[in-house]
Amino acid sequence: MKRTELIMGMPITLEIVGSKNKRLFDKIFAYFRAVDARYSPYKKDSELSQINRGLSRDKWSSEMSQVMDLCEETKSLSGGYFDINSDGQIDPSGLVKGWAINNAANLLKDEGVNDFYIEAGGDIQISGKNEKGDLWSVGIRNPFNIDEIVKVLMLSDAGIATSGTYLRGEHIYNPHDRTKKPEGIKSLTVIGPNVYEADRFATAAFAMGGNGIGFINALPGFEGYMIDDDKRATYTKGFDVYVVEAA
């Protein structure tokens, strides 16, 4: 069974193989709505908006403190290329989406569900097998023609996230020089052990521009595929193991 709802300003899709348990679907989508209510920078009553209006840290929820600590950790691991601060405001959405998807996946696993996928805004957590008993297939879009799939990947028990400008425009910047947009890169897809890890490092690596694929190549347990401004593809040393065909 598959279901899609519009939450957090994007379509979120959940497919659970062999299940029509409405309660499971309701539980997962309710979780995403709760995340949106807490972390949305667009909702005036969200905890994040209250923080941006001056709510002191001693009044933050324990979960918010944990997420902010994860953002700081990611900033350190990426050499400062992941930074949630901008113009006096904070926006952890570059981490929260993948973090929330991964948490939702863990909620399903706690319910004994093993074969499913969750996608939110193009970032995906995959578990087990699809309805045919095969690995899940995931396509990488051509950022110059989003109706074209340039690579098809076969995955199981992994996360995949793509950062780029072709859907949301120029929303990622270089934290070391905020006057400059990332150069030499159009899209970057990262495969990791889970979607939280893939998402946060895809965001950081994209901010590095053309050097981002080298950062991913050096991360143990991660693979990446970058398309640059000249429509050339560069990928990490182990990426080919996931590829089944080129469109």
Backbone torsions as a table, in degrees:
resi	resn	phi	psi	omega
1	MET	NA	140.7	-179.2
2	LYS	-129.0	142.0	178.6
3	ARG	-145.6	142.2	178.8
4	THR	-127.1	135.6	174.2
5	GLU	-133.2	152.7	177.8
6	LEU	-93.7	108.7	-178.6
7	ILE	-139.6	149.7	179.6
8	MET	58.9	27.0	178.1
9	GLY	73.1	20.1	-178.6
10	MET	-153.9	157.8	175.4
11	PRO	-73.1	132.8	174.9
12	ILE	-117.9	125.2	-176.7
13	THR	-117.5	134.1	175.2
14	LEU	-124.8	128.4	171.4
15	GLU	-123.9	126.4	175.9
16	ILE	-116.4	120.2	-176.5
17	VAL	-71.5	128.2	174.0
18	GLY	73.3	16.2	-178.7
19	SER	-129.4	137.6	171.8
20	LYS	-122.7	28.2	-177.7
21	ASN	-76.3	100.9	-176.6
22	LYS	-60.5	-32.5	-178.8
23	ARG	-60.9	-39.6	179.8
24	LEU	-63.6	-44.4	179.1
25	PHE	-64.1	-43.8	179.0
26	ASP	-60.6	-40.5	-178.2
27	LYS	-63.2	-44.0	-177.7
28	ILE	-68.7	-44.6	-179.6
29	PHE	-69.7	-31.4	174.7
30	ALA	-65.4	-36.2	177.6
31	TYR	-63.2	-44.9	179.4
32	PHE	-63.6	-36.2	177.6
33	ARG	-66.1	-35.5	177.6
34	ALA	-67.3	-39.2	176.5
35	VAL	-62.2	-44.5	179.3
36	ASP	-61.3	-40.9	-178.9
37	ALA	-64.3	-29.8	-177.7
38	ARG	-90.1	-38.1	-168.4
39	TYR	-109.0	-2.6	-178.5
40	SER	-67.7	128.0	174.6
41	PRO	-78.0	-6.2	-176.3
42	TYR	-100.4	-11.9	178.4
43	LYS	-96.5	120.7	-173.7
44	LYS	-63.3	-27.5	-177.2
45	ASP	-96.7	5.2	178.4
46	SER	-68.8	156.2	178.1
47	GLU	-62.3	-37.6	179.2
48	LEU	-62.1	-43.6	178.9
49	SER	-63.8	-36.6	176.7
50	GLN	-64.5	-38.4	177.7
51	ILE	-63.6	-43.2	179.8
52	ASN	-68.6	-15.3	174.3
53	ARG	-94.6	-0.1	174.0
54	GLY	117.3	8.5	178.7
55	LEU	-59.1	124.0	-176.4
56	SER	-70.1	151.4	-173.2
57	ARG	-62.0	-30.6	-179.5
58	ASP	-67.1	-10.4	178.2
59	LYS	-106.0	2.4	177.5
60	TRP	-72.1	152.8	171.8
61	SER	-68.5	157.5	178.8
62	SER	-63.4	-34.4	179.0
63	GLU	-66.1	-43.5	178.7
64	MET	-61.0	-41.9	178.3
65	SER	-61.9	-39.6	178.7
66	GLN	-63.5	-45.1	-179.7
67	VAL	-63.3	-41.8	178.9
68	MET	-65.0	-36.6	175.9
69	ASP	-65.4	-38.1	177.4
70	LEU	-65.4	-36.6	176.9
71	CYS	-63.9	-42.3	178.3
72	GLU	-65.4	-39.2	176.6
73	GLU	-61.3	-43.8	-179.9
74	THR	-65.6	-38.0	176.6
75	LYS	-59.6	-44.0	-180.0
76	SER	-66.0	-45.0	-177.8
77	LEU	-66.6	-24.4	-177.2
78	SER	-101.2	11.9	-179.3
79	GLY	65.1	30.2	177.9
80	GLY	87.3	2.5	-178.5
81	TYR	-80.3	-12.2	170.7
82	PHE	-105.8	115.0	-175.4
83	ASP	-145.0	121.9	-176.4
84	ILE	-90.1	-0.8	-178.3
85	ASN	-92.6	132.7	178.4
86	SER	-155.8	120.9	176.3
87	ASP	53.2	41.4	176.6
88	GLY	79.8	1.7	178.9
89	GLN	-116.4	159.5	174.4
90	ILE	-118.8	142.8	179.7
91	ASP	-144.6	99.9	-177.6
92	PRO	-85.9	18.0	-174.9
93	SER	-61.0	-25.3	177.9
94	GLY	-66.1	-13.5	176.0
95	LEU	-115.4	-35.7	-171.3
96	VAL	-62.3	-38.1	-176.7
97	LYS	-60.9	-53.6	-179.9
98	GLY	-64.1	-37.7	177.3
99	TRP	-60.3	-44.0	-178.8
100	ALA	-68.2	-41.3	177.9
101	ILE	-60.8	-43.9	-179.4
102	ASN	-64.5	-40.3	177.0
103	ASN	-63.4	-40.5	178.1
104	ALA	-62.8	-39.4	177.3
105	ALA	-62.0	-40.8	178.9
106	ASN	-67.0	-32.5	175.1
107	LEU	-62.3	-41.0	178.1
108	LEU	-66.1	-42.6	179.6
109	LYS	-63.8	-35.1	176.3
110	ASP	-64.0	-24.2	177.7
111	GLU	-88.2	2.6	179.9
112	GLY	85.0	14.7	179.4
113	VAL	-91.9	127.8	-176.2
114	ASN	-116.6	-26.3	-175.4
115	ASP	-111.2	102.9	-177.0
116	PHE	-164.5	166.7	166.5
117	TYR	-140.6	147.7	176.1
118	ILE	-126.2	128.8	177.6
119	GLU	-126.3	132.4	175.1
120	ALA	-135.2	113.7	177.7
121	GLY	57.2	32.4	177.2
122	GLY	93.5	-8.8	176.0
123	ASP	-97.0	136.4	-166.4
124	ILE	-134.2	136.6	167.4
125	GLN	-111.2	128.0	-175.9
126	ILE	-117.8	138.1	178.3
127	SER	-138.0	134.9	175.1
128	GLY	66.9	-138.5	-175.2
129	LYS	-120.8	163.0	177.5
130	ASN	-82.9	-175.1	-173.9
131	GLU	-64.6	-18.4	177.8
132	LYS	-92.4	-0.5	-178.8
133	GLY	81.7	14.6	179.8
134	ASP	-104.8	171.3	171.1
135	LEU	-62.7	154.4	176.9
136	TRP	-75.4	140.8	176.5
137	SER	-102.9	137.2	-179.1
138	VAL	-133.2	132.7	179.9
139	GLY	-100.9	145.2	172.3
140	ILE	-101.5	124.8	-177.3
141	ARG	-80.8	151.5	171.8
142	ASN	-77.8	116.7	-177.0
143	PRO	-66.2	-14.8	177.8
144	PHE	-92.7	-10.9	177.8
145	ASN	-157.0	89.6	-168.9
146	ILE	-67.1	-9.8	175.9
147	ASP	-82.9	-5.4	-178.4
148	GLU	-105.0	134.4	175.3
149	ILE	-99.1	122.9	-176.3
150	VAL	-96.0	-24.2	176.6
151	LYS	-143.7	142.0	173.0
152	VAL	-115.7	127.3	-177.0
153	LEU	-112.5	150.1	174.7
154	MET	-114.7	123.4	-171.5
155	LEU	-137.1	154.2	170.2
156	SER	-151.8	140.5	177.3
157	ASP	51.9	55.8	-178.3
158	ALA	-154.3	166.5	174.2
159	GLY	-117.8	148.2	178.0
160	ILE	-138.8	134.0	-178.1
161	ALA	-139.3	144.3	178.8
162	THR	-124.3	130.0	172.5
163	SER	-109.6	138.8	-179.4
164	GLY	-174.5	177.5	-178.0
165	THR	-109.0	-2.2	-169.9
166	TYR	-77.9	-16.2	177.7
167	LEU	-107.5	-41.9	-174.4
168	ARG	-108.4	4.0	-179.3
169	GLY	76.4	-163.6	-175.7
170	GLU	-80.2	86.6	-177.9
171	HIS	-114.0	-2.8	177.4
172	ILE	-114.8	133.3	-177.1
173	TYR	-125.7	169.4	175.5
174	ASN	-87.8	110.1	-176.5
175	PRO	-63.0	-21.5	-179.2
176	HIS	-80.4	-17.8	176.0
177	ASP	-153.1	91.4	-171.9
178	ARG	-69.0	-7.1	177.0
179	THR	-83.8	-9.5	-176.4
180	LYS	-113.4	138.4	172.0
181	LYS	-87.2	154.5	176.8
182	PRO	-56.4	132.5	-176.3
183	GLU	-108.1	147.8	174.4
184	GLY	79.2	17.2	-177.7
185	ILE	-146.0	138.0	177.5
186	LYS	-113.7	-39.1	175.8
187	SER	-153.5	152.2	178.2
188	LEU	-141.9	120.4	177.8
189	THR	-105.1	132.1	-178.6
190	VAL	-124.1	132.2	173.5
191	ILE	-105.9	129.6	-179.4
192	GLY	-139.3	-179.9	-179.1
193	PRO	-63.8	-25.3	172.9
194	ASN	-155.3	167.9	-172.8
195	VAL	-71.0	-27.1	176.3
196	TYR	-61.7	-49.5	179.7
197	GLU	-64.9	-43.2	-179.0
198	ALA	-63.3	-41.7	-175.4
199	ASP	-68.0	-47.3	-176.0
200	ARG	-67.1	-36.1	-179.5
201	PHE	-81.2	-25.4	173.4
202	ALA	-65.6	-41.7	178.5
203	THR	-62.5	-46.9	-179.5
204	ALA	-64.4	-44.0	-177.1
205	ALA	-66.6	-36.3	178.1
206	PHE	-62.9	-38.6	179.3
207	ALA	-63.4	-21.8	178.0
208	MET	-77.8	-8.7	-178.0
209	GLY	73.0	-143.6	-176.8
210	GLY	-61.3	-17.4	178.9
211	ASN	-82.8	-8.0	-174.8
212	GLY	-62.4	-35.4	-178.1
213	ILE	-66.0	-31.6	176.2
214	GLY	-67.1	-37.2	176.3
215	PHE	-61.8	-45.2	179.4
216	ILE	-66.1	-39.9	-179.2
217	ASN	-60.1	-29.6	-178.0
218	ALA	-86.8	-7.3	-179.4
219	LEU	-86.6	118.8	177.6
220	PRO	-61.1	131.9	177.1
221	GLY	86.3	7.7	-179.3
222	PHE	-124.9	149.0	172.6
223	GLU	-133.3	155.7	-177.2
224	GLY	-148.0	160.1	-179.5
225	TYR	-139.9	116.2	-177.0
226	MET	-113.7	138.6	171.1
227	ILE	-114.8	125.7	-174.4
228	ASP	-94.5	-178.4	-176.4
229	ASP	-64.8	-20.7	179.2
230	ASP	-96.5	14.6	177.6
231	LYS	68.8	21.1	176.8
232	ARG	-96.0	144.4	179.2
233	ALA	-104.1	138.5	173.5
234	THR	-131.8	137.1	-177.9
235	TYR	-140.1	163.1	-175.3
236	THR	-76.4	167.2	-169.8
237	LYS	-63.6	-28.6	-178.1
238	GLY	-106.2	9.3	-174.5
239	PHE	-64.7	-36.2	-174.1
240	ASP	-58.3	-23.8	-177.2
241	VAL	-63.1	-22.8	-178.8
242	TYR	-91.6	-13.7	-171.0
243	VAL	-84.2	131.6	176.8
244	VAL	-110.9	-25.5	179.1
245	GLU	-165.7	159.2	173.3
246	ALA	-114.5	132.8	179.6
247	ALA	-78.5	NA	NA
